[in-house]
Amino acid sequence: MRRTRIVATIGPASDSDEVLLELVKAGVDVFRLSFAHGDIPSGIALLRRVRAIAPDLAIMVDIPGPKIRAGSFGTTPIVLTIGDNIELVEAFGEASTNERIAVERDNILAQLKEGDRIHIGDGGVSLQVLTTGKSTTARVTSGGAVMGKPGLSLPSSILNDRLPTEDDRARLEALKSESFEILAVSFVRSAFDMVSVRTVLSRDDVMMMAKIETGEGVENLDEIIAVSDAIMVARGDLGVRMPIEEVPHLQKLIVRHGVRYARPVVVATQMLESMTHAQVPTRAEVTDVANAVLDGASAVMLSGETAIGDDPVGTVITMDRIVRRAEESFDYQKWGAGLGVQKIVGTGTQSTRITAAITGAAWRAAMEEKAVAIVACTRSGMTARAISRFRPPMPIIAITPSESTARQLRSSWGVQEVYLSPLTDIDDLCDFAVAQIKASGLAHSGDPIVIMAGSASGGAQITDTVRMVIVP
């Protein structure tokens, strides 16, 4: 059983029905759709098609925020060579070349100054502004190959957009009636950004994921996590905007903080980058993926590797192998024992505080008695995510009456099976859980199972009871 989730980005290389089905078979848990590319109707059409093909998986929709993109370089890599001069023009829908880059943002080039640096994509290719005014030119200071529509990272001093941007608002309006589980919000700098986006979307059934990719996001990490449902360590832009040597340490910090709040945390960008065109990853990439697992990440994400890569399915299979091997070396006992008290927003709600206490007791009981499974009866998924933060070595089984919650839990570490049940009586839930786990082969007669549920006195909305059940 693989506990760490795999997120795969859908793009031209993987958007056919055949490849999508193969990706599901290969082990993808969450499909990511970037709404930064293409028009809104095309994005909605793809979303509906992915939902029809993979009805049980979670779908993450990623909105661009104040991201600035270049016009398309096409599907064949174009090399930008150190020392070459390139003209920058504001244009939409135009192609970019090694001599002229279309910048898809109005009134942005006029704010550049001589000497400013521009990073393309994840920062491997960089430019330095030479002239501004009637004509904006830049020199390539760090060369390399580019393709597709990469992002352009400009000085943060000229990017003051509040979230959601006007482009984001248009996408959020179109998404209000669509079926998806997670909304990833780009360039989150404060709690206010997340609250604003949540207000515009106006949906309680969608998890809000904050992408941490700016210095301000790191500085305001706790307040952002407190108002978010999930977190992404977006290492691409984070590595451009922060000293590159800080990224590994920030990754560990963000993962740890997110998990202590019982939030799923995704580690993203360049995980198996070389497999965009190579058949095998580099040794450094394999180590990177394994370290993300050992850091406690809930999920690891593939971007260009599956969106525009030569072998999206093979890349997912490779990711699966690396993750499984890393999990064999994960110190489950040490992680749970050293996690500390769950962080709760402010004074927290009564149900959150009770759930935190109950899941802590359930983890200790399961570890001491070597339970074969932990069962979380949950409506919103909060109980399953709260026990997941302990990273227990035994499977976490969720029982929920909500199909949406069942799909959302595909982003949570270690939730192996999700059963739908309308039952509310705790005794009936316990009987149902034991029967399902025994039928699956996870448990046999005499095995202990830990079950968390709401009691009749506490109400179905509060997980206030933990039981140890011996399989008959």
KOLKE-572306 format. One record per residue (C-alpha): residue in three letters; z, y, x. Coordinates in steps of 0.02 Angstrom, whole numbers, padded with zeros to 5 digits, always signed. Layout:
BEGIN
ALAZYX/...
# end
This chain:
BEGIN
MET+00000+00000+00000/ARG-00050+00171+00068/ARG+00078+00304+00022/THR-00005+00460+00096/ARG-00143+00524-00017/ILE-00323+00561+00031/VAL-00413+00715-00036/ALA-00603+00720-00020/THR-00709+00876-00042/ILE-00867+00854-00146/GLY-01027+00934-00084/PRO-01214+00901-00065/ALA-01182+00741+00033/SER-01065+00666-00096/ASP-01105+00735-00268/SER-01216+00592-00327/ASP-01142+00470-00452/GLU-01169+00326-00332/VAL-01075+00407-00187/LEU-00935+00468-00299/LEU-00905+00290-00360/GLU-00906+00225-00181/LEU-00779+00359-00131/VAL-00664+00301-00271/LYS-00678+00122-00207/ALA-00646+00181-00028/GLY-00477+00252-00079/VAL-00495+00436-00127/ASP-00348+00495-00233/VAL-00400+00676-00265/PHE-00573+00753-00274/ARG-00583+00934-00217/LEU-00715+01048-00291/SER-00742+01214-00203/PHE-00789+01352-00325/ALA-00828+01466-00178/HIS-01003+01392-00169/GLY-01137+01405-00300/ASP-01129+01483-00472/ILE-00997+01450-00605/PRO-01107+01347-00725/SER-01154+01229-00584/GLY-00971+01210-00535/ILE-00920+01172-00714/ALA-01060+01044-00732/LEU-01003+00956-00573/LEU-00821+00959-00631/ARG-00866+00875-00795/ARG-00972+00744-00708/VAL-00834+00702-00583/ARG-00709+00687-00726/ALA-00823+00566-00818/ILE-00850+00460-00662/ALA-00668+00460-00603/PRO-00560+00480-00760/ASP-00401+00418-00674/LEU-00409+00524-00516/ALA-00344+00700-00494/ILE-00467+00844-00478/MET-00425+00995-00371/VAL-00523+01155-00404/ASP-00520+01277-00258/ILE-00552+01460-00297/PRO-00609+01574-00153/GLY-00487+01720-00159/PRO-00545+01864-00047/LYS-00647+01745+00060/ILE-00806+01821+00128/ARG-00952+01703+00154/ALA-01114+01710+00249/GLY-01280+01677+00167/SER-01334+01497+00191/PHE-01387+01437+00363/GLY-01465+01286+00277/THR-01428+01101+00298/THR-01491+01088+00477/PRO-01369+01156+00608/ILE-01419+01323+00684/VAL-01354+01362+00858/LEU-01282+01534+00897/THR-01285+01561+01085/ILE-01159+01662+01186/GLY-01229+01833+01229/ASP-01355+01842+01087/ASN-01354+01996+00976/ILE-01357+01970+00787/GLU-01387+02093+00646/LEU-01263+02092+00501/VAL-01322+02145+00328/GLU-01240+02149+00157/ALA-01342+02034+00046/PHE-01318+01901-00087/GLY-01422+01744-00103/GLU-01515+01774+00059/ALA-01527+01650+00203/SER-01442+01678+00371/THR-01524+01643+00539/ASN-01476+01654+00723/GLU-01541+01833+00721/ARG-01480+01898+00553/ILE-01325+01852+00453/ALA-01311+01895+00269/VAL-01133+01949+00224/GLU-01095+01917+00041/ARG-00975+02060+00006/ASP-01016+02239-00046/ASN-00952+02387+00055/ILE-00869+02282+00189/LEU-00976+02314+00344/ALA-00942+02501+00335/GLN-00758+02464+00368/LEU-00791+02374+00532/LYS-00760+02461+00697/GLU-00838+02434+00867/GLY-00745+02296+00955/ASP-00687+02207+00796/ARG-00700+02018+00802/ILE-00778+01908+00669/HIS-00748+01722+00662/ILE-00870+01604+00577/GLY-00809+01450+00486/ASP-00650+01383+00564/GLY-00661+01500+00713/GLY-00764+01396+00833/VAL-00902+01527+00830/SER-00852+01709+00855/LEU-00939+01878+00861/GLN-00887+02049+00926/VAL-00950+02204+00836/LEU-01062+02314+00946/THR-01126+02449+00827/THR-01087+02510+00652/GLY-01165+02636+00536/LYS-01346+02621+00482/SER-01357+02456+00572/THR-01217+02335+00608/THR-01242+02221+00757/ALA-01128+02098+00844/ARG-01135+01992+01000/VAL-01095+01807+01004/THR-00938+01784+01111/SER-00906+01602+01068/GLY-01059+01499+01027/GLY-01093+01341+00929/ALA-01185+01265+00783/VAL-01165+01328+00604/MET-01235+01266+00439/GLY-01210+01288+00253/LYS-01117+01442+00192/PRO-00970+01463+00312/GLY-00831+01587+00283/LEU-00821+01746+00386/SER-00649+01798+00448/LEU-00641+01986+00469/PRO-00492+02090+00530/SER-00350+02074+00403/SER-00328+02263+00404/ILE-00485+02283+00297/LEU-00447+02141+00176/ASN-00326+02212+00049/ASP-00384+02121-00107/ARG-00248+02069-00227/LEU-00254+01900-00310/PRO-00340+01852-00416/THR-00498+01942-00361/GLU-00632+01985-00489/ASP-00731+01832-00435/ASP-00574+01726-00456/ARG-00546+01796-00631/ALA-00721+01747-00685/ARG-00691+01570-00623/LEU-00520+01559-00704/GLU-00590+01611-00872/ALA-00722+01476-00860/LEU-00592+01345-00811/LYS-00470+01379-00952/SER-00539+01242-01063/GLU-00591+01117-00929/SER-00505+00955-00878/PHE-00430+00964-00703/GLU-00258+00941-00627/ILE-00237+01059-00478/LEU-00290+01238-00444/ALA-00293+01282-00258/VAL-00271+01469-00230/SER-00341+01540-00068/PHE-00260+01669+00046/VAL-00093+01676-00042/ARG+00015+01809+00039/SER+00162+01824-00081/ALA+00246+01749-00233/PHE+00167+01888-00335/ASP-00007+01820-00294/MET+00036+01649-00366/VAL+00121+01721-00520/SER-00031+01831-00553/VAL-00154+01687-00542/ARG-00043+01577-00651/THR-00035+01715-00781/VAL-00225+01733-00789/LEU-00256+01545-00802/SER-00118+01529-00935/ARG-00106+01339-00926/ASP+00056+01242-00904/ASP-00035+01077-00877/VAL-00116+01128-00712/MET-00024+01118-00545/MET-00038+01279-00445/MET-00065+01246-00259/ALA-00040+01389-00135/LYS-00149+01382+00020/ILE-00050+01447+00169/GLU-00179+01524+00287/THR-00117+01697+00333/GLY+00026+01773+00432/GLU+00094+01850+00273/GLY+00091+01680+00189/VAL+00196+01607+00330/GLU+00318+01753+00325/ASN+00341+01734+00137/LEU+00337+01544+00138/ASP+00497+01509+00042/GLU+00460+01632-00098/ILE+00282+01563-00114/ILE+00339+01382-00120/ALA+00470+01427-00250/VAL+00337+01484-00376/SER+00206+01353-00332/ASP+00186+01171-00384/ALA+00105+01114-00222/ILE+00061+01182-00049/MET-00087+01165+00069/VAL-00079+01191+00257/ALA-00252+01270+00271/ARG-00269+01257+00460/GLY-00444+01330+00472/ASP-00407+01509+00425/LEU-00227+01492+00482/GLY-00289+01453+00658/VAL-00403+01605+00654/ARG-00270+01726+00594/MET-00124+01658+00696/PRO-00113+01612+00881/ILE-00196+01443+00894/GLU-00048+01368+00989/GLU+00063+01405+00839/VAL-00035+01299+00715/PRO+00045+01128+00753/HIS+00219+01202+00738/LEU+00176+01296+00579/GLN+00108+01135+00506/LYS+00274+01047+00534/LEU+00370+01196+00464/ILE+00264+01210+00306/VAL+00267+01023+00272/ARG+00455+01012+00292/HIS+00489+01163+00182/GLY+00369+01105+00047/VAL+00443+00931+00039/ARG+00620+00998+00029/TYR+00566+01091-00127/ALA+00494+00926-00193/ARG+00317+00997-00185/PRO+00167+00893-00130/VAL+00100+00961+00036/VAL-00082+00937+00089/VAL-00135+00954+00272/ALA-00316+01011+00283/THR-00460+01061+00397/GLN-00548+00975+00542/MET-00451+00813+00522/LEU-00603+00704+00562/GLU-00725+00846+00598/SER-00831+00749+00722/MET-00870+00621+00586/THR-00975+00752+00498/HIS-01114+00683+00608/ALA-01035+00548+00717/GLN-00996+00369+00664/VAL-00822+00369+00742/PRO-00691+00506+00761/THR-00624+00570+00926/ARG-00460+00502+00991/ALA-00384+00674+00967/GLU-00433+00675+00783/VAL-00357+00503+00755/THR-00196+00566+00835/ASP-00202+00723+00727/VAL-00213+00623+00565/ALA-00075+00506+00620/ASN+00037+00653+00666/ALA+00010+00732+00495/VAL+00072+00569+00417/LEU+00221+00564+00534/ASP+00258+00747+00492/GLY+00284+00689+00313/ALA+00126+00762+00233/SER+00096+00707+00054/ALA-00092+00705+00079/VAL-00227+00731+00210/MET-00389+00816+00163/LEU-00571+00796+00213/SER-00681+00950+00197/GLY-00854+00958+00277/GLU-00838+00776+00327/THR-00867+00721+00147/ALA-00953+00878+00080/ILE-01098+00888+00203/GLY-01067+00741+00320/ASP-01186+00598+00360/ASP-01068+00462+00296/PRO-00937+00523+00171/VAL-00885+00348+00119/GLY-00867+00286+00298/THR-00760+00437+00339/VAL-00640+00399+00196/ILE-00629+00217+00251/THR-00586+00275+00427/MET-00456+00397+00362/ASP-00378+00258+00259/ARG-00362+00144+00411/ILE-00282+00280+00518/VAL-00157+00328+00382/ARG-00105+00149+00348/ARG-00071+00117+00531/ALA+00028+00279+00549/GLU+00136+00234+00400/GLU+00187+00074+00488/SER+00276+00184+00617/PHE+00354+00306+00493/ASP+00544+00309+00503/TYR+00586+00305+00317/GLN+00775+00293+00341/LYS+00783+00439+00462/TRP+00672+00550+00354/GLY+00774+00527+00195/ALA+00941+00542+00283/GLY+00891+00702+00371/LEU+00806+00786+00223/GLY+00958+00879+00159/VAL+00987+00950-00015/GLN+00833+00988-00118/LYS+00792+01173-00116/ILE+00793+01246-00291/VAL+00728+01414-00348/GLY+00872+01537-00361/THR+01011+01456-00460/GLY+00880+01339-00534/THR+00873+01266-00707/GLN+01002+01141-00762/SER+00872+01003-00778/THR+00807+01034-00601/ARG+00981+01028-00526/ILE+01025+00869-00621/THR+00860+00787-00572/ALA+00889+00831-00389/ALA+01061+00751-00394/ILE+01003+00596-00487/THR+00855+00566-00371/GLY+00969+00583-00220/ALA+01085+00451-00294/ALA+00936+00340-00336/TRP+00871+00348-00156/ARG+01039+00301-00083/ALA+01061+00156-00205/ALA+00885+00092-00172/MET+00907+00100+00018/GLU+01079+00018+00018/GLU+01031-00124-00100/LYS+00853-00143-00030/ALA+00774-00119-00201/VAL+00594-00177-00217/ALA+00544-00023-00319/ILE+00606+00143-00386/VAL+00554+00187-00564/ALA+00541+00368-00622/CYS+00524+00397-00809/THR+00447+00570-00819/ARG+00352+00686-00936/SER+00305+00824-00814/GLY+00305+00723-00653/MET+00454+00818-00584/THR+00566+00664-00570/ALA+00433+00565-00475/ARG+00400+00711-00357/ALA+00587+00736-00330/ILE+00614+00555-00275/SER+00453+00560-00175/ARG+00527+00692-00059/PHE+00642+00559+00014/ARG+00491+00456+00070/PRO+00571+00288+00021/PRO+00494+00130+00096/MET+00482+00044-00074/PRO+00351+00090-00205/ILE+00385+00230-00328/ILE+00331+00179-00503/ALA+00306+00318-00632/ILE+00314+00293-00819/THR+00249+00440-00920/PRO+00178+00476-01093/SER+00056+00603-01019/GLU-00117+00559-00950/SER-00123+00729-00863/THR+00043+00695-00775/ALA-00020+00523-00724/ARG-00171+00602-00639/GLN-00069+00740-00558/LEU+00042+00609-00477/ARG-00110+00550-00378/SER-00067+00697-00263/SER+00113+00640-00236/TRP+00166+00534-00089/GLY+00210+00354-00125/VAL+00184+00347-00314/GLN+00096+00180-00318/GLU+00077+00141-00503/VAL+00082+00248-00658/TYR+00108+00168-00829/LEU+00082+00260-00991/SER+00216+00228-01121/PRO+00272+00322-01278/LEU+00446+00246-01263/THR+00595+00363-01257/ASP+00747+00248-01277/ILE+00819+00214-01104/ASP+00851+00030-01138/ASP+00672+00005-01198/LEU+00608+00100-01046/CYS+00706-00011-00928/ASP+00641-00169-01012/PHE+00463-00101-01006/ALA+00478-00054-00822/VAL+00546-00223-00770/ALA+00411-00314-00867/GLN+00270-00210-00791/ILE+00335-00222-00612/LYS+00364-00409-00627/ALA+00189-00434-00699/SER+00112-00334-00554/GLY+00192-00450-00427/LEU+00298-00314-00346/ALA+00460-00395-00405/HIS+00523-00571-00434/SER+00676-00645-00516/GLY+00835-00584-00431/ASP+00756-00427-00354/PRO+00845-00260-00381/ILE+00752-00112-00458/VAL+00817+00067-00472/ILE+00769+00158-00632/MET+00790+00343-00673/ALA+00774+00405-00851/GLY+00847+00524-00980/SER+00993+00464-01084/ALA+01015+00488-01270/SER+01153+00616-01238/GLY+01060+00709-01103/GLY+00895+00719-01196/ALA+00722+00656-01148/GLN+00683+00816-01052/ILE+00822+00787-00924/THR+00830+00641-00802/ASP+01018+00615-00800/THR+01037+00426-00780/VAL+01008+00305-00637/ARG+01022+00117-00661/MET+01013-00033-00546/VAL+00927-00175-00637/ILE+00912-00354-00573/VAL+00747-00435-00623/PRO+00785-00585-00736/
# end
